[in-house]
């Protein structure tokens, strides 16, 4: 879907991105993560040509975008930034209508699309559509920014620190809701963050950058946490990477132990197959029990114990 080949960017002889090769599959959510000044935002901006690459080729759906009309290119790519960038003098519905109107849609069609998207991101258009941006909370404005980016139904969505300006509780809720929305819509997303926890929570794959725009590792969250490619990546991921693995390792049947005669209704709590070890451990601690029931649809299929958690983590280390 998106392919960067040998892409570099220099400013006045200073290398910001260095010989970057990166491929993002259709429907995949890829997080670019690294310290400030490592070139991740520059990489994002080169994809929609807000910044022109010094060398290399950038392709979207097999088409070299470095030779495309940049204005037309950007209209076909959703773009969400931390500052959101809503027009303060326009009502919320009108903000979301902007891109469809640029494409020549009628006002009635654009308005209907805006209302549909506001509902999709959890904002009732009847309640919020006629408000101005300053009348919304930070989290609500961020939802509007996502709705506006989706208004032209773009196949690609670029996001630069989209949840960084909201408080931690709201941020986690927005992250989870966005991940659900992305999976539902099947959009291809490239998201920049400095937060490894956000990258691990959201990303299908994570690209770790170092200063000077060097790509250190490109891997799934589970692989990144279990097998950092070098000490530089291990240091960035942090000493807590073992705990973070709990959030990316999902419960499978092979992790469970059967308990004859126990039914799901007899347990204090249950989780579903496919839930994370983090969710299961949280329930164990909350209920002060050394096991949690696991269901697969309507069926009770076994229990997860601390030994099962350990077994799941060990098996996740296998190549």
C-alpha positions in Angstrom: 0.0 0.0 0.0 2.7 2.5 1.0 6.4 1.9 0.2 9.4 4.1 0.9 12.6 3.1 -0.8 15.9 4.8 -0.1 14.1 7.9 1.2 16.4 10.6 2.7 15.9 14.2 3.8 18.6 16.8 4.4 18.3 20.3 5.6 21.4 22.5 4.9 23.6 19.4 4.9 22.1 17.9 8.0 20.6 14.5 7.6 17.1 14.2 9.1 16.0 10.9 7.6 18.6 8.5 6.3 18.1 5.9 3.5 14.7 4.8 4.8 13.1 1.6 3.5 9.7 1.0 4.9 6.6 -0.8 3.7 3.0 -0.5 5.1 0.5 -3.1 4.1 -3.1 -2.3 3.1 -5.3 -2.0 6.2 -2.3 -2.0 8.5 -1.7 0.5 11.4 2.0 1.3 11.7 3.5 3.4 14.4 6.6 5.5 14.0 8.2 5.9 17.4 11.4 7.4 18.7 12.9 10.4 20.5 12.4 14.0 19.5 14.3 14.9 16.4 14.6 11.4 15.0 12.8 12.2 11.8 9.5 10.4 12.4 7.3 13.5 11.7 9.4 14.4 8.7 8.9 10.9 7.4 5.1 11.3 7.8 5.1 14.6 6.0 7.1 13.2 3.1 4.4 10.7 2.5 1.9 13.5 1.6 4.6 15.8 0.4 4.2 18.5 2.9 8.0 17.9 3.0 9.8 16.9 -0.2 12.3 14.1 0.0 15.9 14.8 -0.9 16.3 11.3 -2.4 14.3 8.1 -2.8 10.9 7.0 -4.0 7.6 7.0 -2.1 4.8 4.9 -3.6 1.1 4.7 -2.6 -0.8 1.8 -4.3 2.2 1.4 -6.7 2.1 5.0 -7.8 5.2 7.2 -7.3 3.7 10.2 -5.4 6.9 12.3 -5.8 5.7 13.1 -9.3 2.0 13.5 -8.4 0.1 16.9 -8.0 0.7 17.5 -4.3 -2.6 19.2 -3.8 -4.6 16.4 -5.3 -2.4 13.9 -3.4 -3.2 15.5 0.0 -6.9 15.6 -0.7 -6.9 11.9 -1.0 -5.0 11.3 2.3 -6.5 12.0 5.7 -4.2 14.0 8.0 -4.6 14.4 11.8 -2.2 16.5 13.9 -1.9 17.1 17.6 -3.2 20.6 17.4 -6.2 19.3 15.4 -6.4 22.4 13.2 -10.2 22.9 13.3 -11.5 26.2 11.8 -12.5 28.2 15.0 -15.1 30.3 13.2 -16.9 27.3 11.7 -19.4 25.0 13.4 -18.4 21.4 13.9 -20.6 20.0 11.1 -19.1 22.6 8.7 -15.6 21.7 9.7 -16.2 18.1 8.8 -17.9 19.1 5.5 -14.8 20.9 4.3 -13.1 18.2 2.3 -16.2 16.7 0.6 -17.1 20.3 -0.5 -13.6 20.7 -2.0 -14.3 17.5 -4.0 -17.5 19.1 -5.4 -20.0 17.2 -3.3 -23.4 19.0 -2.8 -24.0 20.6 0.6 -26.7 18.1 1.4 -24.4 15.1 0.6 -21.5 16.7 2.5 -23.7 17.4 5.5 -25.1 13.9 5.6 -21.5 12.5 5.4 -20.4 14.8 8.3 -23.3 13.7 10.5 -22.5 10.0 9.7 -18.9 10.5 10.7 -19.6 12.4 13.8 -21.9 9.6 14.9 -19.1 7.1 14.0 -16.6 8.9 16.4 -19.1 9.0 19.2 -20.4 12.6 18.8 -24.2 13.0 18.4 -24.5 15.5 15.4 -27.8 16.8 16.9 -26.0 17.7 20.1 -22.5 18.8 18.9 -22.9 19.6 15.2 -23.9 23.3 15.6 -21.3 24.0 18.3 -18.0 25.8 17.7 -14.6 24.1 18.5 -14.1 26.2 21.6 -17.3 24.8 23.1 -15.9 21.2 23.0 -13.4 19.5 25.3 -9.9 18.5 24.0 -10.9 14.9 23.5 -14.1 15.9 21.6 -12.1 18.2 19.3 -9.7 15.4 18.6 -12.7 13.2 17.6 -13.8 15.9 15.2 -10.3 16.0 13.8 -10.5 12.3 13.0 -14.0 12.7 11.5 -12.8 15.5 9.2 -9.8 13.4 8.1 -12.1 10.5 7.2 -14.6 12.8 5.4 -13.3 12.1 1.9 -13.1 8.3 2.7 -9.3 8.3 2.1 -7.6 4.9 1.9 -4.6 6.3 3.8 -4.7 8.2 7.1 -1.6 10.0 8.5 -1.6 11.0 12.2 1.1 13.1 14.0 0.9 12.8 17.8 -2.9 12.7 17.5 -3.7 12.0 21.2 -0.8 13.9 22.8 -2.8 17.0 23.8 -5.4 15.3 26.0 -5.1 14.0 29.5 -4.0 10.4 30.1 -7.5 9.0 31.0 -9.1 10.5 27.9 -6.1 9.6 25.7 -6.4 5.8 26.6 -10.1 5.9 25.8 -9.5 7.7 22.5 -6.7 5.2 21.6 -8.9 2.2 22.1 -11.9 3.7 20.3 -9.6 4.7 17.4 -8.1 1.2 17.1 -11.7 -0.2 17.0 -12.7 2.3 14.3 -9.6 1.7 12.2 -10.2 -2.1 12.3 -13.8 -1.5 11.4 -13.1 0.8 8.4 -9.9 -1.0 7.3 -7.9 2.2 6.8 -4.2 2.1 6.2 -2.7 4.3 9.0 0.7 5.7 9.7 0.9 7.2 13.2 3.7 9.1 14.8 4.2 9.0 18.5 7.0 9.4 21.1 5.1 7.1 23.5 6.2 3.4 23.3 3.1 2.4 25.2 0.8 4.0 22.6 2.8 2.4 19.8 2.5 -1.0 21.4 -1.2 -0.6 22.1 -2.1 0.6 18.6 0.4 -0.7 16.1 0.2 -3.8 14.0 3.9 -3.0 13.5 6.2 -0.5 15.1 9.1 1.3 13.5 11.7 2.5 16.0 13.8 5.5 14.9 17.1 6.8 16.3 18.6 10.3 16.0 19.6 11.1 12.5 16.6 9.4 11.0 18.0 5.8 11.2 15.5 3.0 11.3 16.6 0.6 14.1 13.9 -2.0 14.1 10.6 -2.6 12.3 8.5 -5.4 14.0 5.3 -6.4 15.6 4.8 -5.1 19.2 5.3 -8.6 20.6 8.5 -9.2 18.7 9.8 -5.7 19.5 9.2 -6.2 23.2 10.5 -9.8 23.3 13.5 -9.4 21.0 14.9 -5.9 20.7 17.4 -5.9 17.9 20.1 -4.1 19.8 20.9 -2.3 23.1 19.7 1.0 21.6 16.2 -0.4 21.0 16.2 -2.2 24.3 17.0 1.1 26.1 14.3 3.0 24.3 11.7 0.3 24.9 12.6 0.3 28.5 13.2 -2.0 31.4 9.4 -2.5 31.7 9.2 -4.3 28.3 8.5 -7.5 30.2 5.4 -6.0 31.7 4.4 -4.4 28.4 4.4 -7.8 26.8 1.4 -8.6 29.0 -0.6 -6.0 26.9 0.3 -7.6 23.5 0.2 -11.3 24.4 -3.3 -12.7 23.8 -4.9 -15.7 25.6 -5.0 -18.9 23.5 -6.5 -22.3 24.3 -3.0 -23.8 24.8 -2.4 -21.4 27.7 -5.4 -22.8 29.7 -6.0 -25.5 32.2 -9.2 -27.5 32.3 -11.1 -27.6 35.6 -13.7 -30.3 35.7 -17.1 -29.4 37.1 -16.5 -25.6 37.1 -18.8 -23.5 35.1 -18.2 -19.9 34.0 -21.0 -18.7 36.2 -19.2 -20.1 39.3 -16.2 -17.9 38.7 -16.0 -14.4 40.0 -15.0 -13.1 36.5 -14.2 -14.3 33.0 -12.4 -13.1 30.0 -12.7 -14.2 26.4 -10.1 -16.1 24.3 -8.2 -13.4 22.6 -8.1 -11.0 25.5 -4.7 -9.9 26.7 -2.8 -11.3 29.6 -2.9 -7.8 31.1 -6.7 -7.9 31.2 -6.7 -11.4 32.8 -4.1 -10.4 35.5 -6.0 -7.3 36.3 -9.1 -9.4 37.0 -7.1 -11.8 39.1 -5.8 -9.0 41.2 -9.1 -7.2 41.5 -10.9 -10.4 42.7 -7.9 -11.7 44.7 -8.0 -15.0 43.0 -5.3 -17.2 41.5 -7.2 -17.9 38.3 -9.6 -16.4 35.9 -12.2 -18.2 33.8 -11.9 -18.1 30.0 -14.8 -18.3 27.5 -15.0 -18.9 23.8 -18.3 -17.4 22.7 -20.9 -18.9 25.0 -18.7 -21.8 26.1 -16.5 -22.0 29.2 -13.2 -23.5 27.9 -10.9 -23.4 30.9 -9.0 -21.2 33.4 -5.9 -19.1 33.2 -3.6 -19.3 36.2 -0.3 -17.5 36.9 1.5 -20.6 35.5 -0.5 -20.2 32.3 0.5 -16.6 32.1 4.1 -17.6 32.4 3.7 -20.3 29.8 2.1 -17.8 27.4 4.9 -15.3 27.8 7.5 -18.0 27.3 5.8 -19.2 24.1 5.6 -15.7 22.8 9.4 -15.6 22.7 9.5 -18.3 20.1 10.5 -17.1 16.6 
